Amino acid sequence: MRETDVVDEERKQDFTQIFHRANVGFLLYNAQGAVIYANQFLESLSGFAPSDLIGSGFFELVLKPEAAQAQLQKVLGVFKEPVPEFDLTIKRRSGENIDINVTVTLFESEIGSHALLVLQNISNRKAFERVIESSFDKFIQTTIELDAALKKIKEQSKKLAEYKSKIQNELTIAGSVQQAIIPQSFPSNEWVEIWGVSNPCSELGGDYIDVFQLDRNRLGLLIADVSGHGVHAALITAMAKVYFGSYARLYNDPAHVLARVNADLEKIFRGTGFYMSAVYSVLDLDRLTIRTATAGHENPLCYDPLTHQLTPIGNLEGGAILGSLEPGEVRFVSETNQLTEGCTLVYFTDGIPEARGPENEFFGDERLHNYIKQNHYLASREFVQGLLAATDAFYRGAEPNDDRTLLVLQVLKSPAGASSRNEIRELFNAGQGLLDRQRYSDAIQVFEKILAIDPQSFRAHYFIGRAYLHLKDFPRSEAHLRTVTELNPEYYQGFYQLGIVLYNQTKFEDAREVWRLLKDKAGDYKKLNFYLTLAEDRLSRTN
């Protein structure tokens, strides 16, 4: 018996157990509307055993006939066009009504087209989390039992040989299911272009990318890397899609999204040694800013063709890997970066710089940086394909040692337009020069020209506020600086200067509140504690 036969059987057993014991329901329909696979969780969800569902149906057992037919037609519609997820109230075998969420995915395999339904109980989220934790503990215990069983399986080579083709087919289907959760297309428009690819080093990988359309002008960008590869990594990436997809639409701050995902994963990973690194960003197309938080992952890199600089974005101190520490022991921090027209952002997993050649040499950061600088002008799709080809060539025929995943965003032009962008840049240079020469009235006129082109320019408002402060026109200065804090709540200098203006108007309580807000955001920014003490002293005198 060949060693590969044993490994394939182990993978088959792992895969079957994982999907049979998963904490969500899985139903697999063929194009004729018949159920060909149902996992064990469906029995706890609906009261019907998998054997009750195979060959018949699910909706027929939990809904009235007319409603069942309508829901089945909705599911089968995925063979013609994508079907959005939907919520549904079903009646369990016991007669109890529960609410579920249904996600429908179409994928193609060697045996034809199938519709995969993922069903989740949304009536009791706490119960759902306990089921996941319990299921994962059972999975770990099952893995230990399988390790012992392999010793006996090695003595049954003839039987394993008969299963080989079947196992490979099931692994192919599993790989197709996993790839179905990776986006195959990405949102692009006249302002930005996005492309990404995740190449696993085996049938089932542990890398994951996603892009979320949060609203008209905001996109969420995610890249994640699960420890290890294989069945457990595939399961965790599926869980990550559920968690991030939910929290990304609940919280605007990437740090809050990572904190909630960490809290959920820590309950499941506790004591197992598994973990996940991730980077999550929110791109604001109107302001052309990107806000990023990291969790034990390499910071994305941004290349600016105007300065020819390649710099990391986000908080450089990073954050703990997800699932490794309890919520009270870890803090995630977001940082906002201003993007410029023509810049290229590259998100990557460690499978790129740590690609290892036959002589045990790493691809390395230097090769990665050089590729970005030399090829930033390529379209995002060509850029991704070229970098993957470069790492493939570096292997020189050897097997990849890790998954390789990339997500690339290119800023085609700013929302203000390319010509306007150049004009704005020139006006900023002129206005700052006038400020340096203390020609404050002239500087105000220049920055007001910028606002005529781009009324949302918080930096123009900031410099006008600074100029009016020097001219001691405190009311006008206050108006512009308040606009700064509204347009960009993360621009600390706006809060700092606003507090000074309020203090000069003897609005000591207002100044104290603004500086307190800034302290919560940035700590002792520019000796902020000193100014807070001054405000407190003034208030105590007036009282």
N, C-alpha and C positions, 0 to 999 in steps of 0.2 A: 504494500500500500504506500502510495506517495504521500509525503507530508502535506502537499497542497490539498489533497482530498480531505485530510483531517481538518485543516484550517477552514475549508469551504463548508464542511458540515457544522463546525462551530459557529460560523457566521450565520448559517441558515437557522440554527437553533436560537442564536442570539436574536436575530431579526424577528423570528416567529414569536418568541417570548415577549420582546419589546412591544410589538404592535398588538399582541394579544392581551398584554397587561397594561397597556397605556392608559393614562388617566383621562383620555378623551375617547369618544366613540369613533370608530372607523367603519365606514361602509363603502364597498367597492361595487359599482354598478357597471354592467356592460351596456353596449349601445342598444340592446333590446329591452332595457329596463329591468333586468334581473339582477338580484344581489348575488355576487360570487364570493364575497368575503365579508365577514362581520367579526369584530373582536369582542373579547369577554366583557369589556366595560359597558357595552350596550345592554347587558343584562341588568347591571346596577342602575343604568340610566332609565331603561324602559320596562324592566321586568321580564323581557323576552330573551331567551338564550340565543346564542349565535345560530344554533341548529334550527331555531324557529324561523330565522330570517333568510338563510341561504336558499336560493332558488325561488323564493316568494317575494317578500318585500318588507320594508320597514313601515312606510307610511300607512299601508293597509291595516297594520296591527294597532297603530296608536292614534289614528284619526278616523273620522267618519268617512264613508266611501267617497262622497263627492269632494271632500277636502283632500283626501288621500290622492285621488286622481290629479287634482290641480297641482299639488306639491310635487308629485312625480314628474308631471310635464315640465314644471319649472326646472327641476334638476336635469332632466334630459335635454333641456334647452341649451345646456353648456356645450353640446356637440356642435351647435351652430354659432354661438357667440358666448362671451363670458357671462357668467351668472353672478351677480353680487351676493355677498353673504346676507342671510336673513334670519330673523328670530321667529320662533314657532312655539305654540303651546301644545303639548301632547298629553295623552292620558296613558299612564303606566298600567301595567297589567293589574296592579292592585286597585286601580280606579283613581289614584291620586293624579292631579294635574301638576305638571312642572313646565318651566320655560327653558327652551334650549336655543343655542345659536348654531346655525348650520353654514359651513363654508364649503363651496363646491369648486373643485379643481379638475380640469381636463388634462390628461397627459397621454402621450402616445408611447407604446412599447412594441416589442416584436410580436406580441399576441393581439395587438389591435388597440382601439381607443377605449378608454375607461373614464368614468366619472368617479372621483374620490370625494366622499363626504366626510368632513370632520365635524362632530357634534359635541357641544359643550353644554353642561348644565350651568345656566346663569342665574338660577334661583337662589343659590347659596354659595357665594364665592369662597367663604371660609371652609365649607365642606369640600369644595373643589380642591383647595390647596392641601387639605389633609389627605385627600385621595392621591394627589400627585406625590406627596412625601411618602406615603405608605407604599405606593407603586414603585417608587424609586428604591426604597429599602428592599422590597421584594426582588427588584432587578439585581441589586448588588448581591443579595443572598443567592439568587439563581446563578449568577456568574460564578460564585464560589463552587456551587454544586456542579455546574457544568465543567469546571476545571478538573474536578475529581472524576466526572463521568468520561472525560476525554481519555483517561488512562485505559478504560475498558473499550472505548471506541476504537483505539489504535489496534486492538486485536480483531477487529471486524472489518478488515480492508475490503473484502468482497462486497459487503453490504454498502459500504461507503461509495464504492465505484458505481453502483447502480443509481445512487442518488446524485452523482456529480452534475449531470446536465440539468436536473431539476433545481439544484441549489443555485447554479450559476444564473438560471433564468430568474429565480426569485431575487437574487442580488441585483440583477439588472433592473427589475421592477422597483426595488428599494431605492436604487440610485436615481431612477426616473422620478420617484415620488419626492426624494430630497431635492433634486434639481428644480422641481415644480415650485418650491418655495423661494427660489432665487429669481429675482426679476429677469425677464428675458428682453425687456425694453425699458427705456428710462425717459423721464420727462425732459424735453428740450424745447427751447423757444428761441426767439430772436436775441435774447440776452445771454442765455447760458446753454451749454451742451454737456451732457452727462453720459458716461458709459462705464460699465463695470463687468467683471468676469470673475468667477470663482472656479478654479481648477483643482479638484481634489487629487491627492497623490495615490488614492486607492478608490475602491468602489464607493465608499461612504466617507465623506470628509467632515471636517469640523469648522470650516470657515463659513461666514454668512455675511451677505451685504443686502441692503434694502434702501429704498428711497420712498419717503412718504410725502404725498401732496397734502400739506397741513391746511392750507387755505389758498386763496388766489395768489398771494405774493410770497408764501413761505414754503420751503421744502425741508424735510428732515432727511439727513444722510447718515447711514449707519454702516459700520464695518465691525465684525466681531470674530473672535478666534477661540474655539473651545479647546481645552487641553486634550491632546491625543487625537485619535482618528477612530473610524469604525462605527459600530452600532450605537455605543453610548453617545458619541459626538453627534451622530445624526439625530438622536432623540433630543439632545439638548438644543440643537439649532432649531428644531421644530418648536420647542418651548419658547426659545428666544423670539421667534417670529410672533407668537401670540402675545408675549409680555410687551415687547417694544411697540408692536402695532397698537396695543391698547393705550399704554402710557404716553406715547408720543403725541397722541391727540388729546390727552388730558392736561399735560403740563407744557408750558412754553419754554421753561428753562431746561436745557439738556442735563444739568446736574441733578435736577429733581427726577428726571426720567431714569438716570443711572441709579439713583438712590432707591427708587421703588423696585427696579429690576433686581438690584442687589439684595434687597430685603426678601424678595420672593425666592431667589436662587439660594440664598444662605440657608433657608429652611430645608431645602432639598439636598444641597451639597454637603451639609454639615457632617464632618467626619469621613467623607468619602475620598477626599483628595482631588476632586474635580473642581474646575473653575473656568471662568470665561473672561477674556480681556475684550475691551470694546472702545470705540470712539463714536460719539453721537454729536452731530452738529445740526443747527437750524440756520438755514440760509434765508435772509431777508432780501428779496429781489428789489424792493422799492429803495431801500437804503444801501444796498450792495454791501451788507455786512454779514458775517458768519459768526455764530456763537457756538463754542465747542467745549465739550467736557470729555475727559479721557478716564479710562479705568484699566490701568496696567497695560496700556497699549501705546505703540509708537504714535507720536503726534503726526497728523497729516502735514505734508510739505506744500508750501505755496511758492511758485516761481513768478516773479514780477519782471516782465520783459523791459520795463522802463528803467529799473535799477539793476537788472541782471542779478538780483539777489534771490537766493533760495532759503526760505525761513520756515520754521515750524509754526503752526497755528494752534491756538488753544492754550490752556494752562500748562506750562512746562513742568510743573511739579507733579502733574498727573494725579492719579487716584488709585486706590487699591483695586485689585482684580475682583470681578464680580463673583459673589458667592463665597468669598474667603473669610470675611469678617462680618460680625453682627452689625445691624444698622447704627447702633450707638458708638461703634468703634471706628467708623470710617466717615470721611466727608469728601464729597465730590465738588469740584469748583468749575464753573464755566467762565470762559473768557471770550470777549468779542474782538474780532479782527475786521478792519476795513479792507475790502477788496478793491482792485483797480481793473480797469479795462484791459483785457488781454492776458490776465493772470491765469495760471494753471494750478489747481489743487489736486494733490495725489494722496489718496488714502490707500494703505497697503497693510497686509499681514506680514508676520516675520518670515513667512515662506519665501519672500522676495529677497531681502538682504541676506538671509541665512541659507539660501540655496547653496548646496555643497557639491563641488565638483569631485571628480574621481581622485584627485590628489588631496582631498580633505581641505580644500580652500573654499572660503565663503565668497559669494557674489559681492557682498559687502555694501556699505553705505556709499563709498566713493563711486562705485560703478552705477549705483542707483541715481545718485545726484548728477553725475555726468550725463546719464541718459536723459534725465528731465531737462537739463539745461540745453542739450543738443537737439531735443525733439519736441520741445514745448509747442512749436508751431503746428504740429500734426493735429488733425481732428481727433477728438477724444477716443473714438473707437480704434483708429489706426495707432494712436499712442499706446493704448492698452495692449493691442495685439503685438506691437513692436517690442514692448518691454517683456511680455511673456515669452516671445520668441528669443529675446536676449538671454533670459534665464534658462530656457530649454537648451540653447547652444552651449551655455556654461556647463550644463550637466555632461556634455560630450558623450551622450548615449547612456549614461547611468540613470538609474531609477530616481525620480524626485524623492527627496527626503521629507517634504512637508507640502501641505496645501499652499497654493499660490493664488492670492486674491487681490484684486485691484478695483478701486472706484475712483474715477477721474472726473473732475468738473472744470470746465473752461469758461471763463467770462468772455463772451464774444464782444459785448459792448455794454456800457453802463445804461441804465434806464434813461438818463438824460441825453443819450445819443453820443456818438463818437466825436463829432465836431464840437458839440457843446462841452463835452468832457475836457477837450484840449483847451477850450476857452476858459472854462472854470479853473483849470490848473494854472493858467497864466494869470488870471485875476487873483487867485490865492497868493501867488508869489508876489504880485505887486502890492496887494493889501498888507501882507505881513512886512514887506519892506517899509511901507509907510508907517506901520505901527512901531517898528524898530527906530524910526527917525522921529517918533512922537508927533507925527502929523495925523492926529486922531480923526479930525473931521474928514480929511481926504480919504483916509482908510475906510471910514464908514461908507462913503459913497461907492468905493470899489466893492466892498462886501455886499452892499445892497444890489449891485449889478448881478452878483452870483445868485442872490435870492430871486431875482427876476427870472433867471434861467431855471433854477432848482429851488423852489420854496421850502423843500424838506432838508436843505443843507444845514445840519445842526452846527457844523464847524463855522459856517458863515455867521449864524446867529451868535455863536460863542465869541467870535472876534469883535462883532459889533457891540456885544455886551461889555467886553473888556474895554473897548474904546470909549463908550459912554461912561464907564466907571472912572477912567482917567479924566474925563471932562467933568466929572462930578454930577452928571445927569443921572441920578440914581434911579428914578422911576423907569426911564427908558432902558437903562441897563438891566434892571430887574425883569422887565417884560421879555427881553431877548434871552436872558439866561434861564428863565422859567421855560421858555420854548425849547431850549437845549435839553433840559431834563425830561421834557415830555417826549421829544423826538428820539432821544437816546439815553435811557435810564442808566446805562452802563458807562457813560462818559463822565468820569469822576470830577474832572476839572470844572464841569458845568455846575455841579452841586457846590464845589469848593468856592468858586467865585460868587455864586448866588448868595451863599452865607455871608460873604464879606459885604456885598451890596446891602443886604438886609441889616447887617450890623451897623453900617454907616448911616442907615435911615432910622437908627435906634429901635428897629424891630427885633429886639433881642430874643424874644421867645421864638419868633419865626426863624431867626438865624440858628438858634440852638436846635430846633427840630430838623432843619435841613442838614446841619453838620452831624447830628445823631444818625440820620438816615445814611449819610455818607460813611460814617464810622462802621455801621452794620455791613456796608458793602465792601469797604476797603481798609478797615482797621485804622491805625494812626497815620492816615494819609497826609503828608506834608505838615507834620506836627499838629494834627487836628485836635489832639487832646488839649493843647495850649489854648486854641481858640474856643473850645467848648468851656474851658475854665473861665475865660474872659466873659463869655455870654452868661454863664451862671453867676459870676460876680456882679455883672450889671443888673441882672434880674433881682438878685438879693438886695441890691441897693434901692431899686425902685419899689420893692415890696416893703 
